[in-house]
Structure formats: structure tokens, C-alpha cells
Amino acid sequence: MTATKMPDNFRCGYIAIVGRPNVGKSTLMNVLIGAKVSITSRKAQTTRHRITGIQTVPDAQFIYVDTPGFQTRHSNALNKTLNKTVTNTLISSDVILYVIEAGTFGPADQQVMDLLPKEVPCILVINKSDRVKDKAVLLPFAQKIAAMRDFAAIVPVSAKLHFQLEGLQDEIKRFLPENQPIFGPDDITDRSEKFLASEIVREKLFRFVGDELPYTSTVLIEKFEQEGDLRRVFAAILVERDTHKSMIIGNKGARLKEVSTQARLDMEKLFGGPVYLEIWVKVKSGWADNEAGLRAYGYE
């Protein structure tokens, strides 16, 4: 809790960012808060936890919650847990950002829209609007989606190009309750460095192994130590089969080395100091469909 008294009309609240997988929710949050706290990947469904990103301005504190994309393809214990996370976040938020991709609206988008509670103000965020070549089609598209539900506001943006994000924040601020800040002015997330380290490794895993890698792979930080500015991170990548293990390691260990190097560089940038990183790959079959195991690996 911050000790500094803020203006009487200071606004502070929770903003849930929801949408089907791969509409750019994590990129949007990272850009809004000005730091990378939620992993991004071209591979869908990479966000698995409720990630909080915080931005504080002179008259408001925005507490963004990036949620997993709502899962419709598999019904294992992992995906049931992720879906529960989404629905719980929606109910407890002050504002909802419902993110869709410009020019695209399918059954998966509709399924997420059907989850949106009527009692929480919901802003329709049309992301990737820079990709629409003919801007004349954007307005009818927005009108078509707006007719499906009563939205508090409609804002076309491009998270990647930082387009219209100030306008989006102005709309969000209108619906935040008058409250003193919950976090300190310099906080950017409520997640620990240990958690962020595991997410960074997982992002690089998806980026460098790509579509070959099963969705059920995960990362466990077995040891996280700090000596002065140096952080020592020992991580295990959990996979379900030996074939997945060899896929990640690559020819003469080249792929694992690339994952490790890029993850270390990202950690050093985020933590502001040197990082020593060691990564192993371990086979643990059936972990994604074991509820007790999921809790042990940090899935609530």
C-alpha cells in the first residue's frame, strides 16, 4: 500500500482483458503499462495465469488483469482451470475490455461475449485495426458487433503500433471507481520475479519450438536465488513424452541453447541486472490432466 495521499477524486480499479486466444490481449496490456509482464506468442493460448499489470498516472491507477483466452478445444483439467480463472476475473472487475480482431468475428469470439456479465461496464476493443487495408469496412464491422450487446464504449486500436491507446485509457478511467491506489506508484505487477522468470522461459519455448510443441508443456522454476544484482535461475521444462524432450533440446542442444539465451536476455532487461540461467527438460506424463499436480505447479 502506498503511503502518499492521492487527490480526493483519484480513481483506481481492476480492468479485465478478455477475448478468444491470440487477439493480442497480452501485447495490449504490456503496451498499456509500458513493460513486458505478460508473455506473447504467435502460438495461441500461451497465457495461462491471471497476470496483473499496473499503471499509475497522477489521477488514476489502472490495474489490468490479462486472462487466459477462453478454451473451447480441449476439456482436460488444465483448460477447465483456465476457464474458471476467466469467469472469476470477469465477475470481480470494475471494467472489462472485450478484445476482438478487426474484421474477424467467429464462434470463439461469440462464446467469450456470452460470458460477459451484464452488470460490469464493458468496452469493445477492436485490436489490429492497422491490418485492415480498407478503413471504410471498419465502421460497419464495429456497428455489427455493437448491435450484439450494450457496450460502454467502442475503441479501435493497434496495440502493436500504440494507436489510440490514450483514447482507450480515457474511456476506461470514466468507469473506474473513486478509490485511493492499491499498489505503489512504481509497481508494474503483483507477480514475483520467480513467476515472471518462468513465464519468460515459456514464451521463448513457444517462440522457438513453435507449432511442433504440444500446448501442455510448462515451466517450473526449481530454484531462484539472488546475490547482490545477480539472479541465479534454475528452470525445468515439463513435457509429457520423450519425443517432446528431444524436440526442445534440438540438434546437439542448439534449440535449448537458443531458448536459454533469449530468455536470459529478457530477464536481464526486466530485472535490471545480470542473470545466470540453467534449464533442464524433464518428462512428466499426464501432468496437465492431474488437478493436484496443477495446483503444485501454480495453477489455481
Secondary structure, DSSP 4 states (H G I P E B T S, - for coil): ---SPPPTT-EEEEEEEE-STTSSHHHHHHHHHTS--S---SSS----S-EEEEEEETTEEEEEEE-PPPP-S--SHHHHHHHHHHHHHHHT-SEEEEEEETT---HHHHHHHHHS-TTS-EEEEEE-GGG-S-GGGHHHHHHHHHTTS--SEEEE-BTTTTBTHHHHHHHHHHHS-B---SS-TT--BSS-HHHHHHHHHHHHHHHHHGGGS-TT-EEEEEEEEEETTEEEEEEEEEESSHHHHHHHH-GGGHHHHHHHHHHHHHHHHHHTS-EEEEEEEEE-TTGGG-HHHHHHTT--
